[in-house]
Amino acid sequence: MKEFYITFRSITYAQKGQAALQRAGIRCQLRRTPRVLEEKGCGYCLTISQWDSMKAVEALREGNVLFQRCYLRGPEGNWEEQML
């Protein structure tokens, strides 16, 4: 199964994102961003099911939660940036 990653610049925005997704009924996990995806120092991400990706991005935008980028990680460990 593929995982969807939404990256944030800080823990504060990741926590706001987590709260917004929980309000929308989307299960997520708050994690450190994998080093291969980090930009400009410290970063955090939320991981969710790929099936909830569009709903999650919509919930973040509606909640005015700033995020950086979105990635899909395949079962082989490869990363693909998603333009949503």
C-alpha positions as CSV (number, residue, x, y, z in Angstrom):
1,M,0.0,0.0,0.0
2,K,1.2,3.5,-0.7
3,E,1.5,6.2,1.9
4,F,0.8,9.9,1.4
5,Y,3.1,12.4,3.1
6,I,2.3,16.1,3.6
7,T,5.3,18.1,4.7
8,F,5.4,21.2,7.0
9,R,8.1,23.7,7.9
10,S,7.6,23.4,11.6
11,I,6.1,21.3,14.3
12,T,3.5,24.0,15.0
13,Y,2.1,23.8,11.5
14,A,2.2,20.1,11.5
15,Q,0.2,20.1,14.8
16,K,-2.3,22.5,13.3
17,G,-2.6,20.2,10.3
18,Q,-3.1,17.2,12.5
19,A,-5.9,18.9,14.3
20,A,-7.6,20.0,11.1
21,L,-7.4,16.5,9.7
22,Q,-8.8,15.0,12.9
23,R,-11.7,17.5,12.7
24,A,-12.3,16.3,9.2
25,G,-12.3,12.6,10.3
26,I,-9.0,11.8,8.6
27,R,-6.6,9.5,10.5
28,C,-3.0,10.7,10.4
29,Q,0.4,10.3,12.1
30,L,2.7,13.1,12.9
31,R,6.3,12.3,12.2
32,R,9.7,13.8,11.4
33,T,10.1,14.3,7.7
34,P,12.3,11.7,6.2
35,R,15.8,13.2,5.4
36,V,15.4,12.6,1.7
37,L,12.4,15.0,1.7
38,E,13.7,17.7,4.2
39,E,14.2,21.2,2.9
40,K,15.8,24.0,4.9
41,G,16.4,22.3,8.2
42,C,13.8,20.9,10.6
43,G,10.7,19.5,9.1
44,Y,7.7,17.5,10.1
45,C,5.1,15.6,8.1
46,L,1.7,14.0,8.4
47,T,1.2,10.5,6.9
48,I,-2.1,9.4,5.8
49,S,-3.7,6.8,3.5
50,Q,-3.4,7.6,-0.1
51,W,-7.2,7.3,-0.4
52,D,-7.6,10.3,1.9
53,S,-5.1,12.5,0.1
54,M,-7.5,14.8,-1.7
55,K,-9.8,15.2,1.3
56,A,-6.8,15.9,3.5
57,V,-5.4,18.7,1.3
58,E,-8.9,20.2,1.0
59,A,-9.2,20.2,4.8
60,L,-5.8,21.9,5.3
61,R,-6.7,24.6,2.7
62,E,-10.1,25.2,4.3
63,G,-8.4,25.5,7.7
64,N,-5.7,27.9,6.3
65,V,-3.0,25.5,7.5
66,L,0.2,26.1,5.5
67,F,2.0,23.0,4.2
68,Q,5.0,22.7,1.9
69,R,4.7,19.7,-0.4
70,C,2.9,16.4,-0.9
71,Y,4.6,13.0,-1.7
72,L,3.4,9.5,-2.4
73,R,5.7,6.7,-1.2
74,G,5.3,3.5,-3.1
75,P,5.7,0.0,-1.7
76,E,9.3,-0.2,-3.0
77,G,10.2,3.0,-1.1
78,N,10.3,5.3,-4.1
79,W,9.1,9.0,-3.7
80,E,6.8,10.8,-6.1
81,E,5.9,14.5,-5.5
82,Q,2.2,15.1,-6.0
83,M,0.9,18.4,-7.4
84,L,-2.5,19.0,-5.8
